Amino acid sequence: MNKIKALFCVIIPIALAFLFNTKIGQNPPLLKFLNPFMGFWQNAENNHFIFNHKVKIKGAFDKIEIVFDDRMIPHIFAQNDHDLYLAQGYVTAMHRLWQMDFQTRFAAGRISEVVGEKAIEVDRYQRRMGMVYGAENSLKGMMADSKSKEMILAYTDGINAYIKTLSKANYPLEYKLLDFKPENWTPIKCALLLKQMSAVLAMGSDEFYMTNILKKFGPEVTKDLFPDYPFREDPIIPVGTKWDFTPLPTPKTPESFTAALTGDVKTKQKIEGIGSNNWALSGSKTASGFPILANDPHLDLTLPSIWYQIQLHAPGINTYGVSLPGAPGIIIGFNQKIAWGVTNVAADVLDFYQIKFKDSSHNEYWYNNKWNKTTRRLETIRIRGSKTEIDTVYYTHHGPVVYFQKPKYGRADNVPVGDALRWIAHEKSNELMTFYQLNRGSNYNDYRKALTYYTAPAQNFVFASVDNDISITPNGKFPLKWKDQGKFILDGTDPAYDWQGWIPAAQNPTVKNPPRGFVSSANQSSTDKTYPYYINWEFSPYERGKRINDRLAAMNKATMDSIRLMQTDNYSIMAQNLIPAIVPLLNNESLNATQKEALGYVSKWNKRYDAEEIAASVFEIWTKRLSFNIWNDEFVVKGIPMRYPSRDRTVEMILKEPNSKWYDNVNTNQKESLADLVNEAFKYSCDSLERRFGPINKDWRWSNVKQTNVPHLAKIPGLGSKVLQIGGAKSTINAISETNGPSWRMVIELGKTPKGHGVYPGGQSGNPGSKFYDNMVDTWANGQLYDLFYMKSADDRSGKIISRLKISK
């Protein structure tokens, strides 16, 4: 008996120790996590973020001084380029190591290594889309240039120097929650981060919808409902701009083009919201006489922020702005002479090709009247707590054949089975050199030279200089295509469907110092119809760009504050266009008391999506339901994935085609009119709000319906922001939805000394236990900007410095 008791005394503690030191399901190992010396308690303090001390880094060429201001933004002062990027890597890792690690693991399809089998479909998708393949090609381009090679290697060394300083006790919190540890950084991770940004901004693909629509409705209906140029547009390059080049001949459209077909696949429609605004005002329209440049890229909002603020100072460079944690240099920012910013072009640089295979081995495919060999790429996926999986991906000359059977991963619903992916992100490229040049640029010629290095994701680069030049260029490496090539799935057997070369970089659409005194973009069409090349057939709706251009055209003696207020403008051009057309169609006698009260709010509405506006909530749900009523009966068919016509085409039909056949619901016996649909949608809007919030009260306000918040990057509960009671909508300049919006707001006043202002919805630190984790969220939500401390030297006293770090070799 005593032996049994003794055995229990040994076995039970061992079993409990094993249990509490093992990750079970979503839960971290409890003993490790609660350990007062190494667990999460260590992350509650800021002691390894706020310091004044010295470190020695192997590989540093000279002394480096880093000063941190009162928002924990680092200002790096180095004696050479190598040390500048070494220090950038070190401080970025110091604040954002887990974020950098997680984002690049996600891009590489390596999440299963951390969380186990539940992430296997995510990892397969990333590998099969060719993310690592594309990153490898990009890295070749970066390493072929001595400058970008130096940037990447120094940045990598800086990250690894910081990782070496870590003990288990001061691992970032998420490592403890997910129970894994940092690994050494490698140059391929920098390339992976840039590939992931290309994937985010590719904005999905509509070829599958469009091919099914063409098959079901024929070319005439397709052309009518999905036109190649919108009903209303205010393009980025002003209408009438002359093209001062001789264009290359456009490839001939194949005769079989309209016969393209698709398989029976479920697809995912592009979601409006991945957008941005930027603009630059000439000095002729500002109070100072110098240009003002503004940028607010709209992306998914996360904590930690997608951006990291930093200043880089070394011989030949003094630049301030935001970087992507994991990539050297500054992406959006300014220096003594110039400022620049970006928005997404939405160029058609991702196409799917139907492939005809010889047999089920997939070793050969038919192309150009002969059988051609595929190549195989073996993707090794390590899975925590399970056996390693080898996934074989077959490549044609177009690119990877992403799936041979219907995927189980929701984000892959837009990938057709058996089709090869041709994507600009698979090309050899070196985007880093664009930012290397812009960071050091001093005039318009430097800006134009910098853009020649840029491949993807295509961006509208806005520019302003102290010389009073302003410019904007929808820029990237654009395939030379025939018109509408990529609007539908392409024939992978016929060389006529291949990309036929590239639009020369110098012939990308651009404008410098237009007579109107400003340039701007909001993801709308790049040009009017006179531009000789095809970039895409559909861009973001025109309303944001129209509102921006209207306001800038009327602006004189502009100041930073007038531009800041414009960035948070909630006025809706869509409401301005639609309300006069649909309110008169309402049958007041058929409305109940709540609906009549709601109509009263809409009738008096100032058409602003301000936080407290009840009418904004009613209008938003009303118009979404109206679009559903018009299109859902014919454009949602089981087994035949399609999409609705655009918002622009829908508005055009409501305003100009009162008797369109599309208003009739083919699933009912009676014939519906536009008025019928408008009335049903209005009642639906009011009823849904009443079910959710009760009779009309303050809970109907727009901010409460929208529920904007900033979630944690890995969606870990409790590490995101509170719900923010703020306005804005996708159709307004202040384009904020639930978790998507202005990820960085910036206004730069150029002059003898540039003045920068900016904010993002987060903080510098990635540590949820730090006061610098989310300290900027409320300022962002209130539409305010911080003054950016642009230092001339490490001893500059014009800003509040709270700590210093000195690095020596």
Salt bridges, closest charged atoms under 4 A:
GLU65 OE2 - ARG804 NH1 3.01
ASP69 OD2 - HIS75 NE2 3.00
ASP70 OD1 - ARG71 NH1 3.99
ASP81 OD2 - LYS147 NZ 3.93
ASP81 OD1 - ARG440 NH2 3.02
ASP83 OD1 - HIS82 ND1 3.02
ASP101 OD1 - ARG105 NE 2.54
GLU113 OE1 - ARG105 NH1 3.32
GLU113 OE1 - ARG110 NH2 2.77
GLU121 OE2 - ARG124 NH1 2.36
GLU136 OE2 - ARG377 NH2 3.02
GLU174 OE2 - HIS712 NE2 2.80
ASP179 OD1 - LYS32 NZ 3.53
ASP179 OD2 - ARG384 NH2 2.80
GLU183 OE1 - ARG105 NH2 3.54
GLU183 OE2 - ARG110 NH1 2.74
GLU183 OE2 - LYS189 NZ 2.73
ASP206 OD2 - ARG643 NH1 2.78
ASP224 OD1 - ARG649 NH2 3.00
ASP228 OD2 - LYS483 NZ 2.36
ASP228 OD1 - LYS487 NZ 2.83
GLU272 OE1 - ARG647 NH1 2.78
ASP296 OD2 - HIS298 NE2 2.86
ASP348 OD2 - LYS481 NZ 3.40
ASP351 OD2 - LYS481 NZ 2.65
GLU364 OE2 - LYS358 NZ 3.62
GLU379 OE1 - ARG127 NH1 3.13
GLU379 OE2 - ARG377 NE 2.65
GLU389 OE2 - ARG124 NE 2.74
ASP391 OD2 - ARG128 NE 2.93
ASP413 OD2 - LYS266 NZ 3.66
GLU427 OE2 - ARG422 NH1 2.87
ASP484 OD2 - LYS483 NZ 3.98
ASP498 OD2 - HIS397 NE2 3.33
ASP498 OD1 - HIS398 ND1 3.85
GLU538 OE1 - ARG643 NH1 2.67
GLU543 OE1 - ARG647 NH2 2.66
ASP550 OD1 - LYS546 NZ 3.24
ASP561 OD1 - ARG564 NE 2.91
ASP569 OD2 - ARG547 NE 2.57
ASP569 OD2 - ARG551 NH1 3.41
ASP569 OD1 - ARG608 NH1 3.28
GLU620 OE2 - LYS624 NZ 3.44
GLU652 OE1 - ARG649 NH1 3.26
GLU657 OE2 - ARG649 NH2 3.07
GLU680 OE2 - ARG625 NH2 3.05
ASP699 OD1 - LYS698 NZ 3.95
ASP699 OD1 - ARG701 NH1 3.75
GLU749 OE2 - HIS757 NE2 2.69
ASP778 OD1 - LYS722 NZ 3.35
ASP787 OD1 - HIS757 ND1 2.87
